[in-house]
Amino acid sequence: MATQEETFKSIVSHCKEYGFVFPSSEIYDGLAAVYDYGQNGVELKNNIKQYWWAAMTKLHENIVGIDAAIFMHPTTWKASGHVDAFNDPLIDNRDSKKRYRADVLIEDQIAKYDEKIDKEVQKARKRFGESFDEALYRQTNPRVVEHQQKRDALHERYQKAMNANDLDELKQIILDEGIVCPISGTRNWTDVRQFNLMFSTEMGSTAEGAMKIYLRPETAQGIFVNFLNVQKTGRMKVPFGIAQIGKAFRNEIVARQFVFRMREFEQMEMQFFVRPGTELEWFEHWKQFRLRWHKALGLGDEKYRFHDHDKLAHYANAATDIEFLMPFGFKEVEGIHSRTNFDLSQHAKYSGKKIEYFDPELNESYTPYVIETSIGVDRMFLSVMCSAYKEEQLEGGDSRVVLSLPPVLAPVKACVMPLVKKDGLPEKAREVMDLLRFDFNIQYDEKDSIGKRYRRQDAIGTPFCITIDHDTLNDECVTVRYRDTMKQDRVKISELHELIRSQVDMTDLLRKL
Ligand code: ATP
């Protein structure tokens, strides 16, 4: 059995070998934490975006979309707090010269205590069998109690330091816990410093006096600055939402784990504007809706969990992450935040414009509160890939790699294959393609043996392979081979369209939400 780490490596190389994801500018040895999506990757990514867009806008009469520019007036980022506070605490190890996020080092240490406790509990469960009382064991076993106390104390100290922005204390925690650099194994740490994650560039020529502007680190601000435009022109009534999909840029200190943490990535964000005082109800509503959206894809309900934030941003009054079980553990894929009226009030203050909503039912004006749902397209892509990737042993000692992608997301829906390259079979295959290509992404393949062609399609997750043979010319039937079961059926050409549609159409998925 491959370890999780080996599996993840195989997924990364599979993504490259089959045209899903390439390192950026690879002929120049790549650019750290920047990736390009290939011919199959872009289709999968587009399908994810389409699923999100339809679920948020089509299914909600009161949510509309926008597409704001990446460049924004620099004051935007003063108002939003990003210029002053979009920082990560970084620390260097003097021996390995490696840079780390101080908060991540400490969070990993907390996770180590959790692992120790879990191990003890697992061992005891095995030992005691049916009669095991986990709650009692956790309260009374001296080793577990000791780990738990240490964990809680560390957690509290860490939270305090983060909330107070106390960089010296963060360093002291790292020293006191004896955290070592995984590369050098030493505790030779520098002081902790703040590092702003925004990329900046200049707009205009220097002669005119160039202006320093930022590449947006999130798409949300494009929504806030357009609140009045959309509300007025769309005659939107609170509660209503604005959705957007677009690129965001962060100069991440430690960028690793493939497309999980990149310096250029894509977000799908929705800001939902509500009456003050109703925000926590809406927060709960969006938490549940977003989890349903994830689960409806069928990647496995047990792979999701909520992780409520301990450290709330100063403007937030509730926040949670939807985490997905990646090969490297449960990781954040989406954040859901109750952001109060912070953003709109800040923009009102910095722009000098009145940004309020007149509520005809209450007969009063107010600054709406906001619930945000924010999901990374690339992290979603990665979670789909990780759960779809399978290495299967087949009968007869053969093996295959198959991507069991949800059919609605698969880059190619069906591949049409003439059994041989002669006898009029390619022409018949083209006829079949023409029946399907206007509604589905279809490939044509006449090279190599049928077995090899099946493997190629398995590797990119194509749900159906359609083989045209000599009988097809007489009986107007084809052989359909299913990706996951590898079973084959004889199907009438006239029934193909409906067979494919019934599996790949997004409507059924959306109806489940
Ligand atoms: P993290 O704690 O992992 O850095 P975050 O809490 O800063 O993430 P948010 O600011 O809440 O992330 O951004 C919303 C979503 O955008 C995240 O849930 C994630 O899916 C995505 N995202 C954020 N940063 C990156 C990145 N560097 N690369 C890819 N996706 C990202």
Boltz pocket constraint, residues with backbone or C-beta under 6 A from the ligand:
constraints:
  - pocket:
      binder: B
      contacts: [[A, 218], [A, 250], [A, 252], [A, 259], [A, 260], [A, 261], [A, 262], [A, 263], [A, 264], [A, 265], [A, 266], [A, 267], [A, 332], [A, 333], [A, 334], [A, 335], [A, 374], [A, 375], [A, 376], [A, 377], [A, 378], [A, 379], [A, 380]]
      max_distance: 6.0
